[in-house]
Amino acid sequence: MDYRINDIDRVIKNAVLVMEDSKYQIFEICESARKEMFALGQELNQVIAETGAVIDKVDKLEMDYRRARIRLTEVSRDFVRYKEEDIKTAYEKATQLQLDLMVFREKETYLKSRRDELQQRVRGVEKSIERAESIASQINVVLEYLSGDLTQVTRILESAKNRQQIGLKIILAQEEERKRIAREIHDGPAQSLANIVLRTEIAERMLVKQEFQIVQEELIDLKSQVRSGIEEIRKIIFNLRPMALDDLGLVPTLRKYIQDFEEKSKIRTMFDTIGKEIRLPSAMEAGIFRMVQEAFTNAFKHANPSFVSLEITYQGQMMKIVVRDNGVGFNVDALESQVSDSNHFGLIGMRERVELLDGRMEIESKNDNGTKIIIHIPISADQRKE
């Protein structure tokens, strides 16, 4: 046994050295990316400022050019009041303003293109930093395990087939949730706000040109976009913490969630309840809601179903939750050997939530034969909120 421990100790020490070296390399990558993002940010701010100045210059040149053309028309028509020199001066001024306007319009187009390119590069660098920081966090967690007492590490290795590294899973789950929220905000409200800013710039120009009909149409579109943005923000807030859960209870909140799920995913759904609804403590209802939300999310991401159903049964001292889908299914027997696969983190999170509520979860699934998740949650008398 001692030689096995020595071999394990040698392997662990080598692994620690490699991970330490990798951690410092990742740190250097992060620092380099941060410096690049700082430089890009400075350049972006400068380009944004130049773009604003050029836009103002173009607006001014457009007005000056319009006045110059009017002036040229006046002097060209009245040969009594104006001499040939006046006509020549007016023509040269109009021509020069036209050339300046063309130059600054080209510059405006270039600066806007450069601004968009820099914004895209900044977003790319930010994502690279997020990924590097996530990997560094995971390495730190593993290093904490491997740098501990050898006897403790040996026990961890012996029980690794039956237990997960809880700290690593929590970090991964948090990072995934943060990425999801960031993606929803970026693709929804952030894009809408950026578009609103652009449309307001257009409306400002039209006001200067006194094209009030176009301005009115722009404002109508802006109002519609603001309403859409508010709706997106409300959906994000609902996903973070459904306020209806405290006010209306679990069943109405789940009914609203499933309705939104069907509208968003275009997957047909069904929700049934059996027995009299029982109000439970807030934390317990939140945990059950998250379990159902995770089950529907897993079905949408991995099962490719056309139908998902939820059935909740109140059975005296027990609450039974059944989620079914007609998707591709999977091999349940092979699930335990693939628990490190990111595709199964949702099921792991569900099982942990069930265990926290002293419940049990069963999974029935076969390849090409859908999936059925059965959850039993005990309800004690002191947990009821009639």
N, C-alpha and C positions, 0 to 999 in steps of 0.2 A: 504493500500500500504506500510505503514511504517513497519508493521510486516513482510511483504514479503521481504523488503529490509534487515531487521534485520536477517531473516533466511538466506538470501543469503550471508550476511556479515559473519555469523557464519560458514556457509559451506565453504566459500572462505578462511577464516582464518585457518580452519582445513586443508583444502587442501594445503595451503601454508606451514603449519608446516610439513605435510607429505612429500611434495616435497622438502623442505629444508633438512629434514633428509635423504631423498633418494639421494639428490644431494651430501651430504657429504659422504654417503656410496659409491656412484659411484666414488667420488674423491679418497676415500681410495683404492677402487679396482684399479683405474688407477695408483695410486702411487705404489701399490704392484706389478702390472703388469710391470710397468717401471723398478722397482728394479729387478724383475725376468729377464726382457729382458737385463738389463745391465749385470747381472751375466752370463746369457746365452751367451751374446756377448763376454765377457771376455773368457769364456770357449771355445767358438767357435774359437776365434782368436788363443788361445793356441793350440787347436786341429789342426787347419789349419797349424800352424807353425810346430808342431810335425809331421804332415802328410808329409809336404814338406821335412823335415829332414829324415824321414824314407824312403821316395821314393828315395832320393839321396843315402841313405845307401844301399838300395836294389840294386840300379844300380851298386854301387861300389862292393858289394858282388858278384853280377852276373859276373862282369868282373874278380874279383879275383878268383872266383870258376872256371871260364873257364881256366884261366892261370894255376891254381893248377892241373886241370885235364890233361892239356897238359904236365905239368911237370911230373905228375905221369906216364903218358904214356911213356915219354922219359926215365925215370930212370928204368921203368919196362922192357924196351926192351934191354937196354944196360947193361948187367951184367959185362962187362969188366971195364967200366968207373965208374960205381956206385956200391956201396956196399949194403948189405941188410939193413944197418942202414939208408942209403939215401932213399931206397924204403919205409921203414917204416915211416920215417919223412914226405915224400911226401904224403903218404896215409893218415896219421893222419891229416895233414894240409887240404887236400881236404875234408876229412870227417867233420872236424870242420867247414870249410867254408860252407859246405852243410847244416849242422845243423843250423848255424847262419842265412843262407839265408832263411831256412824254418821258423825260428822264426820271422825274420823281415818281411817276406811276410804275415804271420799271423797278425803281428802287423799292417802292412799297411792296410790289409783288415778291421781289427777292427776300425782303426782310420778313414778310409773313411766312414764306416757305421755310426760311432759316429758323424762325421762331417755332414753327410746328415740328421741324426736325429736331431741334434742341429739346423741346418738351418730350418728344418720343424717346430720345436718348436718355433723358433724366429718368423717365419711368422705367426704362430698361435697366439702368444702373441701380435704381432703388430695388427692383425685383432681385437683381443679383446679390445685393447686400442682404436682403431678407433671406434668400436661400442660404447664403454663406453663414449668417448668424444662426439660422435654424440647424444647419449641420454642426456648427461649433457647439451649440447647446446639447445636441445629441451626443457628441463626442465627450463632452464634460460629464454627462450622466454616466456613460459607459466607463469613463476613467475613474469616477468615484467608486463604482462597483469593483473594478479591477485593482484599484490601489488599496483596497481594504485588507483585512487580515486574511491570510491564505485559507485558514480553516473555514471562515465565513464564505469566502469565494467558492471553495469546494462544495459547501452545502448548497450555494446558489446554483452551481453547475449541475449538481445531482438532481435538483428539483426544477431545472429549467424547462423540462418537457411539460410540466403541469402548471407552471406559474409564468406570468408575464412580468416584464420589468415595468412596474407601475409608474415610476417617475418618468421614464422615457415615453410611455403611452400618453401620460398627461400632457407633457410638453408637445408631443406631436398633435394631440387633439386640439390643444390651445392654438397652435400655429395654423392648423387647418381652419379652425373657426375664424381666426383673425384674417386669414387670406380670403375666406368666403365673404366676410363682412366688407373687407376692403374692395373686393371685386364687385360686390353689389353696389357699393357707394360709387366706385369709379365708373361702372357701366351705366348707372342710373342717374342719381342726383348730380354727380360731378359733371357728366357729359351735358346734362340739361342746363346746368348753370353756365358752363362754358359757351354753349350755344346761345343762351339768353344774353350774355355779355356781347357776343358778336352781333346779335340782332339789334341790341340797343345802340351799338355803334352805327349800324346802318340807319336806324331811325333818326339818330342825331344828324346824320348827313342830310337825310331827306327833309328834316325840319329847316336846316340852313337853306336848302333849295326850295323850301315852301311847297313841297309836294305832299300835301296833307292827306290825300287819299291813300297814298302808299304807306304813310306813317300810320294811319288808322288800321290798315290791314296788318301791318307789322305788330301793332299793339294787341290786336285780336289774337294773332298767333302766339305772341308772348304770354298772354293770359292763359291760353290753353296749355302751353308748356309749363308754366308755373304750377297749374293745377295738377298736371301729370307728375311733376317733380315732387309735389307734396304727397301724392298718393304713393310714389315709390318710397319716400322716407317713412310713411306710415307702415308700409309693408315690412321695411327693415326693422322698425321698432317692434312690430308684432312678432317677428322672428326672434328678436333678442329677448323679449319678455312680454308675452301677451297680457295686456292690462285686463282683458275680459276674463282672464282666469280667476282673478280675485273678485271681480264684480258679478260675473254670471255663472261661474263654475266650470268644471272640466268638460262636460258634454257639449254645451253651446260653443265653447272655445274650439274644441276638436271639430265640431260641425263646420265652423267658419274656416278653420285651417284646411280641411279636406275640400271644401268648396273652392278655396283659392288654389289649392294644389291641382285640382282638376282643370281650372281655367288656365293655369300657367303651363302645365305639362301636356294638356290635351289627352290625358289618360282617364278613362271612365272610372268612377269611384262609387262606392256604396258604404253607408254608415248605419248600423242598427244598434239599438240598445235593448237589453232584456232585463226586466226587473225595475224596481224603483231606484232612481238615482240617489246616491248618498254623497253629501258634501264631505270632503276630507280635508285634513290640514293643508295649508297653502304649499308647503314644501313637498308634500306627498303628491298633490295634484300636478305640481310643476314637473316632478320626476316622471310621472305617468305620461304627461303631455310630451316630454322630450323623448321618451321611449317610442311612442307612436310616431312622432316626427322623424326619428331616426329610421324607423322601419319603412316609412313611406319614401324617405330620401334614398335609402339603400335600394328599394325596388326601382325607383326612377333612374338611379345611376347605373345599376348593374344588371337588372333583370330584364329590361326592355319589355315591360308588360303592356297589355292594352286594357287591363282591368286590375284594380286594387280595391280591397274591401277591408272594413274595420267593423268588428263586432265586440261590444262590451256587455258583459253579463254581471249583474250584481247578485251574488249568491249568499246572502246572509253574512257570514264571516269571511267571505272570499270575493275577490273581484277577478273576473276572467277577461282577458284581452286577447282577441284573435285577429291577426293581420294576414290576409291571403293575397297572392298575386298569381297571374297566369303567365309569368315570364319564363326565362330560360332555365331557372333553377340551378342547383349545384349539388355536388356530392357532399353530403353532411359528414360522412365518415372521414373524408379527407380534410375537413375543416380544421381539426386540431393540429394537423401537421403543417398548416399554412397560416397559423395565427399571426405570424410576423408580416404577412402580406397586407399592404395598405388597403386592399379591397375589403378586408374583414375588420377594420378598426371600428366600423359602425356597429357590427354585431358584438364586438368586445365591449364597447361602451354601453350597449343595451343590457348585456348580461351583468355588467357591474352595477348599473342602476337598479336592476331587478334584485341583485344580492343586497344592495343597500336597503331595500324595502323589505328584506326577508322573504322575497318571493322566489319563484323558480321559472325557468324559461325552457321551452322545448321547440326544436326546429325540425320541421318535416319538409324535405325537399329532394327532388331527383332531377337529373339533367333533362331539360326539355319538358319538365312536368310541373313547373311553378314551385312556389314556396309558401309554407304555412308556419307562422310563428305563434305559439301559444304561451301566454304569460299568466301566471297566477299570483295575485298579490293579496296577502292576508289583511283583513280589516278588523282590528280589535274594537271593543266597545268604546274605549276612551278616544279613539281616532275619529269617531263619527261626529259630524256637525249638522245635525238635523235642521 
